[in-house]
Amino acid sequence: MIKDYQIAILLLLTVIIAISGCTTKTAPNGTFGEKVVSVNSILISNNTTATIYNDNGTKYYYIRGYLINNNNYEAFHVELNTTAYDANGNVVATNNSAYIDPNTIAANSISHFFVKFNDTNQKIVRYDAKVVYATGTF
């Protein structure tokens, strides 16, 4: 008799889980509802600027701008790769730890970023910045 109740409860739980949608894969990439964020849809604004400034005798090349999240979901853990070049096109420095504020970019929103390179010899003449990683899950 107890075994009949256990089987009935197990069968009832199975039916509830099956109709609840918990096992339905609804995301386009076949995951269980994870939000898909494309790094190609996180753009660097055209008004990003670079300046050189002096702080107690040390010269810095300072890049500041905005990231525009054109995804339908918030972007977490956004990573920006920035490379600084000299006049001959040689890499002077790279930075993979840009300051991004806020660091979670809401859907269809913007976030401020800045990157600082030590440029004591004032070799840096241009830069390249690229969003290399973001995720839709926290």
trRosetta pair geometry for C-beta under 8 A, 3 or more apart (Angstrom, degrees):
i j d omega theta_ij theta_ji phi_ij phi_ji
1 4 5.7 -48 -154 26 33 114
1 5 7.1 30 149 -14 61 101
2 5 5.7 -53 -156 35 38 112
2 6 6.5 40 148 -20 68 104
3 6 5.6 -50 -148 35 35 114
3 7 6.4 35 154 -18 66 104
4 7 5.9 -55 -149 37 30 109
4 8 6.3 31 152 -20 64 109
5 8 5.6 -55 -144 38 31 113
5 9 6.2 31 157 -18 66 106
6 9 5.9 -54 -145 37 29 109
6 10 6.2 29 155 -18 63 109
7 10 5.7 -55 -145 39 30 112
7 11 6.2 31 155 -19 64 108
8 11 5.8 -55 -146 38 28 111
8 12 6.2 30 153 -20 63 108
9 12 5.6 -54 -145 37 31 113
9 13 6.4 32 155 -18 65 105
10 13 5.8 -53 -147 36 30 111
10 14 6.4 32 153 -21 63 106
11 14 5.7 -53 -149 34 31 114
11 15 6.6 30 154 -18 64 105
12 15 5.9 -55 -150 35 31 110
12 16 6.4 32 153 -20 65 107
13 16 5.6 -54 -146 36 32 112
13 17 6.3 29 158 -16 66 107
14 17 6.0 -56 -147 38 28 108
14 18 6.2 29 155 -21 63 111
15 18 5.7 -57 -145 36 29 113
15 19 6.4 9 164 -3 65 110
16 19 6.5 -69 -146 45 24 95
16 20 6.1 34 157 -38 63 112
17 20 5.7 -52 -142 21 28 119
17 22 5.7 -64 -162 50 76 129
17 23 6.6 65 151 -22 92 114
18 23 6.6 -31 -117 32 48 131
21 24 4.8 -49 -156 19 64 123
21 26 7.9 11 -175 -37 106 127
25 30 5.4 8 171 -157 142 52
25 31 6.9 151 -148 81 99 13
25 32 6.2 -78 -109 -89 71 54
26 33 5.8 31 54 -82 102 76
27 30 6.7 -65 82 27 88 13
27 31 4.7 -20 62 59 143 78
27 32 7.1 10 5 62 117 6
27 33 5.5 -179 -41 -92 107 18
27 34 5.7 -1 -77 49 168 64
27 35 7.8 -134 -118 -83 124 24
27 36 6.5 131 -172 -27 115 108
28 36 6.5 -70 51 8 102 151
29 34 7.6 -50 61 69 115 106
29 36 5.7 124 -7 -82 124 137
31 34 4.2 -25 114 22 142 111
31 36 7.9 144 31 -62 127 97
34 136 6.4 122 162 81 78 110
34 137 5.4 -48 -149 -53 97 127
35 73 4.0 158 179 -149 132 167
35 74 7.7 43 119 47 160 64
35 136 3.0 -131 100 151 93 131
35 137 6.2 155 40 -59 87 69
36 73 7.4 121 58 23 37 141
36 136 5.7 -66 -35 3 5 147
37 41 7.4 -127 -174 60 66 115
37 42 7.7 35 167 -39 106 113
37 71 4.8 6 -135 -135 79 167
37 73 5.6 -109 -77 75 94 108
37 74 7.9 -55 -87 98 136 32
37 75 4.9 141 -165 -106 151 84
37 76 7.9 162 7 24 160 66
37 134 5.0 -87 119 116 130 106
37 135 6.1 132 42 -174 123 15
37 136 3.9 158 -23 -58 101 91
38 41 4.3 77 78 4 102 106
38 42 7.6 -176 100 -9 60 79
38 71 6.2 166 36 -92 74 108
39 42 5.6 -54 -156 31 47 109
39 131 4.8 -167 -171 117 96 105
39 132 6.6 1 -163 -177 155 8
39 133 6.4 -45 -87 -93 136 12
39 134 5.3 149 -91 21 79 100
41 69 7.2 50 124 -166 88 51
41 70 4.3 -120 -179 73 91 93
41 71 4.8 116 103 -62 134 75
42 67 5.7 4 177 -180 99 108
42 68 7.0 164 -159 78 49 47
42 69 5.3 -11 -110 -104 85 63
42 70 7.1 -163 -80 22 35 75
42 71 7.0 -20 -59 -18 81 107
42 75 5.9 52 -81 -82 132 174
42 78 6.5 -166 -170 -132 164 122
42 105 7.0 109 -127 69 116 155
42 131 4.6 -142 91 162 115 178
42 134 5.8 103 -19 -14 151 156
43 67 7.1 153 77 -160 40 56
43 68 4.5 -18 61 58 93 103
43 70 6.5 39 -4 -11 106 116
43 131 7.9 -95 -84 -2 15 132
44 48 5.7 -12 164 -35 102 146
44 65 6.0 48 -172 115 89 143
44 66 7.6 139 -160 81 49 48
44 67 6.3 -33 -99 -103 55 64
44 68 7.7 -167 -75 15 8 86
44 129 5.4 127 -107 96 161 115
44 130 7.7 -90 -23 -98 133 31
44 131 7.1 -178 -47 -29 92 96
45 48 5.6 137 75 -41 76 84
45 65 5.2 -168 54 177 97 104
45 66 4.1 34 -7 62 136 94
45 67 7.4 -117 -18 -72 87 17
45 68 5.9 106 -69 -29 83 109
45 110 7.3 31 -55 -138 126 125
47 65 6.6 158 92 -134 61 91
47 66 7.2 25 66 19 96 107
48 63 6.7 19 172 -178 105 93
48 64 7.0 -170 -152 98 69 36
48 65 2.8 -21 -108 -84 87 146
48 66 7.2 -141 -75 24 82 57
48 129 7.0 -114 166 36 164 144
49 63 7.3 -180 94 -147 40 54
49 64 6.0 -10 60 61 82 80
49 65 6.7 150 13 -72 55 87
50 61 6.3 2 -174 -180 108 90
50 62 6.8 156 -155 81 58 46
50 63 4.8 -20 -99 -97 85 76
50 64 8.0 155 -88 18 40 61
50 126 7.9 152 39 -135 163 37
50 127 5.9 149 -83 11 147 126
51 61 7.8 169 86 -154 33 49
51 62 5.2 -22 64 63 80 99
51 64 8.0 -14 14 15 101 103
52 59 6.1 3 -176 -175 101 105
52 60 7.0 165 -152 83 55 45
52 61 5.7 -26 -98 -99 75 62
52 62 7.3 158 -98 15 22 83
52 119 6.5 -91 -128 82 101 140
52 122 6.7 38 -143 -123 150 98
52 124 7.9 162 -90 72 106 105
53 59 7.3 167 88 -149 31 61
53 60 5.6 -17 62 59 78 93
53 62 5.9 0 14 -1 109 131
54 57 7.0 26 -175 -82 100 10
54 58 7.2 147 -156 73 58 36
54 59 5.4 -31 -98 -96 70 70
54 60 7.8 170 -89 17 23 76
55 58 5.5 -30 68 65 80 89
55 59 8.0 150 20 -97 69 22
55 60 6.2 16 7 -4 112 120
58 118 6.7 -48 178 -140 114 94
58 120 6.2 -55 -147 -91 69 90
59 118 7.8 97 82 -170 57 55
59 119 5.1 -73 114 86 96 78
59 120 5.5 136 42 -110 92 32
59 122 5.9 -29 119 -66 157 85
60 116 5.2 -14 -173 -166 128 99
60 117 6.5 146 -162 74 71 46
60 118 6.2 -48 -105 -107 74 39
60 119 5.9 108 -143 24 20 91
61 84 6.1 109 88 -128 149 143
61 116 7.4 147 76 -159 50 49
61 117 4.4 -12 58 60 101 104
61 119 4.1 75 -23 -27 98 144
61 124 4.3 -35 -65 75 163 149
61 127 7.5 161 145 -57 128 124
62 114 6.7 -6 -174 -170 88 110
62 115 7.6 164 -154 84 45 50
62 116 5.3 -8 -107 -108 76 78
62 117 7.8 -154 -69 28 37 67
63 82 6.4 -175 54 -152 153 148
63 114 6.4 162 87 -153 56 58
63 115 4.5 -1 56 54 107 95
63 116 7.7 -159 25 -72 69 36
63 117 7.9 43 -7 -4 101 99
63 127 5.7 -86 -79 70 142 168
63 129 6.8 172 150 -57 151 134
64 112 7.3 -4 -170 -174 94 93
64 113 7.1 179 -145 92 52 52
64 114 4.3 -12 -99 -102 83 95
64 115 7.9 -170 -70 23 48 60
65 112 7.7 176 101 -150 27 57
65 113 6.1 -13 66 59 68 89
65 114 7.8 139 17 -86 53 56
65 129 7.6 168 41 60 138 163
66 110 4.8 0 -179 -174 121 119
66 111 6.7 147 -157 72 70 36
66 112 5.9 -41 -101 -99 72 49
66 113 7.1 146 -111 15 21 82
67 78 6.7 124 141 163 168 156
67 80 7.3 -125 -77 -76 132 128
67 100 6.7 -5 8 -137 138 115
67 105 6.1 -89 101 -90 115 153
67 110 6.6 153 77 -157 48 64
67 111 4.8 -14 55 59 100 92
67 112 8.0 -139 15 -56 79 5
67 113 5.7 59 -23 -18 104 123
67 131 6.8 101 -136 -78 122 125
68 109 7.9 -161 -148 105 54 27
68 110 5.3 -25 -99 -100 64 85
69 74 7.4 30 151 -139 161 41
69 75 5.0 -154 -124 2 130 122
69 105 4.1 153 -37 129 138 122
69 106 6.8 165 63 80 141 38
69 107 6.4 -113 120 -129 118 26
69 108 6.6 -86 96 -41 81 14
69 109 5.6 3 49 55 109 65
69 110 7.2 -172 12 -87 78 31
69 111 7.2 49 -22 -4 108 103
70 108 6.5 45 -129 -101 40 61
71 74 7.9 -158 88 -48 116 4
71 75 6.0 112 35 -58 140 102
71 107 5.9 -96 95 -126 73 78
71 108 7.7 -130 67 -45 41 58
71 136 7.4 -138 155 -91 149 108
72 107 5.5 9 175 -148 25 131
72 108 7.5 19 -109 -33 39 98
73 107 5.3 -35 -113 -82 4 113
73 136 4.6 36 110 -139 143 115
74 104 5.7 23 169 170 121 99
74 105 6.5 169 -159 86 70 46
74 106 5.1 -39 -105 -122 96 39
74 107 5.5 -77 -59 -36 53 74
74 136 7.2 121 72 -143 56 66
75 78 5.3 59 131 -68 114 107
75 104 7.0 172 81 -160 50 55
75 105 4.6 -2 51 56 102 99
75 134 4.2 -15 -168 -176 112 133
75 135 7.4 120 -160 56 62 30
75 136 6.9 -49 -106 -89 50 58
76 104 5.3 -9 -103 -116 68 93
76 134 6.9 131 61 -168 39 74
76 135 5.2 -42 68 73 92 82
76 136 7.0 117 17 -134 95 11
76 137 6.8 -86 38 83 138 26
76 138 5.2 -179 -98 -99 165 57
77 103 7.8 32 -87 157 26 104
77 133 6.7 -51 125 127 95 104
77 134 6.4 156 81 -135 70 45
77 135 5.3 16 49 25 118 102
78 100 5.7 -124 80 142 114 174
78 103 6.7 -163 37 -171 95 65
78 104 7.9 155 -6 -108 103 30
78 105 6.1 38 -34 -2 147 115
78 111 7.4 140 45 63 158 153
78 131 6.5 -46 -167 -144 97 109
78 133 7.1 161 -151 92 33 63
78 134 4.6 5 -101 -97 70 101
79 96 6.6 4 -176 -177 109 85
79 98 7.9 130 -164 32 46 95
79 131 7.2 119 80 -160 51 61
79 132 5.2 -54 99 65 102 90
79 133 4.0 23 35 50 115 102
79 134 7.2 -158 18 -60 67 60
80 96 7.7 171 85 -152 47 43
80 98 4.0 -21 66 22 121 140
80 100 6.7 137 -5 -62 122 119
80 113 6.1 67 -1 -167 164 158
80 115 7.3 -125 107 -61 124 124
80 129 6.0 0 -180 -171 109 101
80 130 7.2 156 -157 79 64 34
80 131 5.7 -40 -100 -99 71 57
80 132 7.1 139 -123 11 18 86
81 94 7.0 -13 -172 -171 87 105
81 95 7.6 158 -157 83 44 51
81 96 5.4 -8 -108 -107 74 76
81 129 7.2 162 84 -152 48 51
81 130 5.2 -18 61 64 95 87
81 131 7.9 148 17 -115 76 9
81 132 4.7 50 -12 -24 114 132
82 94 6.9 155 87 -159 53 56
82 95 4.6 -11 62 59 102 97
82 96 7.8 -169 26 -74 68 34
82 98 6.1 98 -14 -67 123 114
82 115 4.6 24 37 -157 167 175
82 127 6.0 -1 -173 -178 96 119
82 128 7.1 167 -151 85 51 48
82 129 4.6 -10 -103 -103 85 83
82 130 7.9 169 -79 21 45 60
83 91 5.8 -58 -171 -129 110 102
83 93 7.6 176 -152 93 50 46
83 94 5.0 -18 -104 -105 73 83
83 95 7.9 -170 -74 23 34 67
83 127 6.5 159 83 -158 48 67
83 128 4.9 -4 56 55 98 95
83 129 7.9 -172 22 -75 62 43
84 91 7.3 96 74 -161 52 60
84 92 4.6 -58 105 61 98 106
84 93 4.7 13 44 54 116 84
84 94 7.4 -157 17 -76 74 36
84 95 7.8 48 -16 -5 101 101
84 117 5.0 12 -31 -72 157 172
84 119 7.6 -121 169 -84 156 112
84 124 4.5 -35 179 -124 120 121
84 126 7.7 160 -154 90 56 39
84 127 5.0 -29 -101 -101 62 89
85 89 5.6 -17 -172 -144 130 34
85 90 6.5 142 -154 69 76 35
85 91 6.1 -50 -98 -98 70 40
85 92 6.2 156 -123 -2 14 94
85 124 7.0 98 64 -140 33 67
85 125 6.7 -58 96 55 77 79
85 126 5.2 -16 59 69 106 85
85 127 6.9 178 13 -89 80 34
85 128 7.3 49 -18 -8 115 96
86 89 7.3 -51 69 18 66 16
86 90 5.0 -5 37 57 108 90
86 92 5.2 113 -44 -59 87 112
86 123 4.5 -38 -107 166 107 98
86 124 6.7 -77 -88 -93 55 33
86 125 6.2 67 -164 8 33 100
87 123 7.7 -111 -5 -169 82 67
87 125 5.0 69 -75 -3 66 153
91 94 6.7 -4 -175 -48 123 94
92 117 7.3 80 106 172 113 145
92 119 7.6 42 143 -111 146 89
92 123 5.3 162 -113 101 140 118
92 124 5.3 -128 55 -82 158 82
93 117 4.9 148 74 -143 144 121
93 118 7.5 135 -77 49 164 71
93 124 7.5 -45 26 -81 104 121
95 98 6.4 97 125 -64 112 71
95 115 5.1 145 88 -160 149 118
95 116 7.9 134 -106 57 162 40
95 117 6.6 -126 -37 -78 129 88
96 132 7.8 -45 -137 39 95 143
98 113 5.0 25 153 -174 125 117
98 114 6.9 170 -167 80 89 27
98 115 4.6 -54 -112 -75 91 97
98 129 7.8 60 -71 -143 150 118
99 113 6.4 155 84 -155 55 61
99 114 5.3 -11 59 58 105 78
99 115 7.4 177 19 -76 75 47
100 103 4.8 101 91 -109 98 66
100 105 7.7 -65 166 -51 124 104
100 111 5.6 38 -179 138 93 129
100 112 7.4 159 -155 87 48 48
100 113 4.7 -17 -100 -99 70 96
101 111 6.5 172 83 -175 30 91
101 112 5.2 -22 67 67 86 96
101 113 7.4 156 19 -87 65 45
102 105 6.9 159 82 -81 86 49
102 111 5.6 -100 53 -125 58 110
103 111 7.4 114 -90 -166 18 147
104 138 7.9 -6 -110 -102 134 98
105 109 5.8 -172 178 81 76 98
105 110 7.3 -44 -148 -172 110 12
105 111 4.3 -98 -97 -23 101 128
105 134 7.9 -42 37 -138 115 137
106 109 3.8 43 71 14 93 148
115 127 7.9 160 81 -168 133 154
115 129 7.3 -179 3 -102 147 121
117 124 6.1 102 92 -56 142 160
119 122 5.7 70 148 -96 102 39
119 123 6.5 -145 -154 37 89 68
119 124 4.8 -78 -116 13 132 116
124 127 7.1 21 -175 -63 115 91
131 134 6.6 -7 172 -26 118 114
